[in-house]
Amino acid sequence: MPKIKAVAFDLDSTLIDFIKLKKICCEQAASAMVDAGLKMSVEYASERLMKTYFDVGIESDKAFSIFLFDALGKIDDRILAAGIQAYLKTKNAFLEPYPKVIPTLIALIRKGYRLGVVTDAPRLKAYQRLSAMKLVHFFDIVVAKEDTGKGKYDEMPFKMLCEKLDVKPDEVIMVGDNPSRDIGTPKRMGMKTVLAKYGQQKPQSDLGTDKPDYEIKDFSELLEIC
């Protein structure tokens, strides 16, 4: 078996508990909007805002406007501003990696591995999250959606990763929480794959052809594989 030279990671729900962060941000935003005059319970507003994100896109910049228009039939700038400010303040306060991410990345680098990120997130937002968590300098390459115009259902992002790191697919381990995108595609290319079960919102019992080579329940377990 070829020697593994690089370890690649998905970003959201692999390095960071993105859904948990999103829920906390929506809760605080809802509270701020209710304080600013939104006639709705905080719990209901939070649930509706979170649902809006899932409906229009988890990375959408228009979710707040769409949420308010659906709720009020108009966009009240006073309420909108209160919600966005609370959301951003909360995101900056709670944005941190999963436990043991930093010491594990340090250990991998000391072992001689090159590290990369492959994400479907927009490039700027990916770097913002990595920067806020003080993780940017750990990675030799970050491949985001704009870099290839393709999501991880396609081989292009993984091919770019290999080209930038100067490695072959069978010299890479890919770590992620999404079986079809983080496991299925790279596995078909010949990469070794690791399913981050700790990041899954709805664990799948039948992975079919997307069955990973390894599964981990804690980020640090990666050191038992690499």
C-alpha positions in Angstrom: 0.0 0.0 0.0 1.4 3.5 -0.9 2.6 5.6 2.0 0.1 8.2 3.2 1.6 11.6 2.7 -1.4 13.9 3.3 -4.6 14.2 5.3 -7.5 16.2 4.0 -10.5 17.4 6.0 -14.0 18.6 5.4 -14.6 21.9 7.3 -18.1 22.1 8.8 -19.1 19.3 11.1 -15.6 17.8 10.9 -13.3 20.6 12.2 -16.2 22.7 13.7 -19.6 21.9 15.0 -21.2 24.2 12.5 -24.9 23.2 13.1 -24.6 23.7 16.8 -23.0 27.1 16.2 -25.8 28.0 13.8 -28.5 27.1 16.3 -26.9 29.2 19.0 -26.5 32.2 16.7 -30.1 31.9 15.6 -31.3 31.7 19.2 -29.4 34.9 20.1 -30.6 36.6 16.9 -34.2 35.7 17.6 -33.9 37.1 21.1 -32.5 40.4 19.8 -35.2 40.7 17.1 -37.9 40.1 19.7 -36.4 42.8 21.9 -36.4 45.1 18.8 -40.1 44.6 18.3 -40.7 41.3 16.5 -44.1 40.0 17.7 -43.1 36.4 18.1 -41.8 34.1 20.8 -38.0 33.7 20.9 -38.2 30.0 20.6 -40.5 30.1 17.5 -38.5 32.9 15.9 -35.3 30.9 16.4 -36.9 27.7 14.9 -38.2 29.6 11.9 -34.9 31.4 11.2 -33.0 28.1 11.4 -35.5 26.5 9.0 -35.1 29.4 6.6 -31.4 28.8 6.5 -32.0 25.1 5.6 -34.5 26.2 3.0 -32.6 28.9 1.2 -29.0 27.7 1.9 -27.1 27.3 5.1 -24.5 29.9 3.9 -27.1 32.3 2.6 -26.7 36.0 3.3 -30.4 36.6 2.6 -31.8 34.3 5.3 -32.7 37.1 7.7 -34.4 39.2 5.1 -36.4 36.3 3.8 -37.3 35.3 7.4 -38.6 38.8 8.2 -40.5 39.2 4.9 -42.2 35.8 5.5 -43.0 36.8 9.1 -44.1 40.4 8.6 -44.8 40.8 4.9 -42.0 43.5 4.9 -38.5 44.0 6.1 -38.1 46.2 9.2 -34.6 47.5 9.1 -34.5 48.1 12.9 -35.4 44.4 13.6 -33.1 43.2 10.8 -30.1 45.1 12.1 -30.7 43.9 15.7 -30.8 40.2 14.5 -27.8 40.4 12.2 -25.7 42.2 14.9 -26.6 39.6 17.5 -25.9 36.8 15.1 -22.4 38.0 14.2 -21.5 38.8 17.8 -22.5 35.3 18.9 -20.7 33.7 16.0 -17.5 35.4 16.9 -17.8 34.4 20.5 -18.7 30.8 20.0 -16.7 29.9 16.9 -14.2 27.3 18.0 -13.0 23.9 16.7 -14.1 20.5 18.1 -12.2 19.4 21.2 -8.7 18.1 20.5 -8.6 19.4 16.9 -5.5 21.7 17.5 -3.3 19.2 19.3 -4.2 16.5 16.8 -3.3 18.7 13.9 0.0 19.6 15.5 0.7 15.9 16.0 -0.1 15.1 12.4 2.2 17.8 11.2 5.0 16.6 13.5 4.5 13.1 11.9 5.3 14.7 8.5 1.8 14.8 7.0 0.7 17.7 4.7 -2.8 18.9 5.6 -5.6 20.3 3.5 -9.2 21.3 3.6 -11.9 20.5 0.9 -15.1 22.3 1.5 -18.3 23.2 -0.3 -18.4 26.5 1.7 -17.7 29.7 -0.1 -14.0 30.5 0.0 -14.2 33.7 2.0 -16.5 32.2 4.7 -14.3 29.1 4.9 -11.3 31.3 5.6 -13.2 33.4 8.0 -14.1 30.4 10.0 -10.6 28.9 9.9 -9.1 32.3 10.8 -11.5 32.8 13.8 -10.5 29.4 15.1 -6.8 30.1 14.5 -6.5 27.1 12.2 -5.4 28.7 8.9 -1.7 28.2 9.4 -2.2 24.4 9.9 -3.2 23.8 6.3 -1.1 23.8 3.2 -4.2 24.2 0.9 -7.9 25.1 1.2 -10.1 24.1 -1.7 -13.4 25.9 -1.6 -16.5 25.9 -3.9 -15.2 28.7 -6.2 -11.9 27.0 -6.8 -13.4 24.5 -9.2 -17.1 25.5 -9.4 -17.9 21.9 -8.4 -19.1 20.5 -5.1 -17.6 17.4 -3.5 -20.1 15.2 -5.4 -17.5 15.8 -8.2 -13.9 14.7 -8.3 -12.5 18.1 -9.3 -12.1 19.5 -5.8 -10.2 16.4 -4.7 -8.0 16.5 -7.9 -7.1 20.1 -7.2 -6.1 19.1 -3.6 -3.8 16.4 -4.9 -2.3 18.7 -7.5 -1.6 21.4 -5.0 -0.1 19.0 -2.4 1.8 17.1 -5.1 0.4 13.8 -4.0 -1.5 10.9 -5.7 -5.1 10.0 -4.5 -3.9 6.8 -2.9 -1.4 8.8 -0.8 -4.3 10.8 0.8 -6.7 10.2 3.7 -9.9 12.1 3.6 -11.8 12.9 6.8 -15.4 14.1 6.8 -19.0 13.6 8.2 -20.9 13.3 4.9 -20.8 9.8 3.5 -21.7 10.7 -0.1 -19.5 13.7 -0.5 -16.6 13.2 2.0 -16.4 9.4 1.6 -18.0 8.2 -1.6 -16.2 10.5 -4.1 -12.7 10.4 -2.7 -13.0 6.6 -2.1 -13.8 6.1 -5.8 -10.6 8.0 -6.6 -8.5 5.7 -4.4 -8.2 7.8 -1.3 -8.5 6.2 2.2 -11.5 7.6 4.0 -12.5 8.3 7.6 -16.0 9.0 8.6 -16.3 11.6 11.4 -19.3 10.1 13.2 -19.1 12.8 15.9 -20.2 15.4 13.4 -23.2 13.5 11.9 -26.6 15.0 12.6 -28.4 11.8 11.5 -26.0 8.8 11.5 -26.7 6.4 8.7 -26.7 2.7 9.4 -26.5 1.6 5.8 -23.7 3.4 4.0 -23.8 1.2 0.9 -20.9 2.0 -1.5 -20.1 5.0 0.7 -18.7 2.8 3.5 -15.5 4.4 4.9 -12.3 2.6 5.6 -12.4 3.9 9.1 -14.8 5.6 11.5 -13.9 7.9 14.4 -16.1 9.1 17.3 -13.5 11.7 18.5 -11.2 13.8 16.5 -8.1 12.6 18.3 -8.8 9.0 17.2 -7.3 10.0 13.9 -3.9 9.6 15.4 -4.6 5.8 15.8 -5.1 5.7 12.0 -2.4 8.0 10.7 
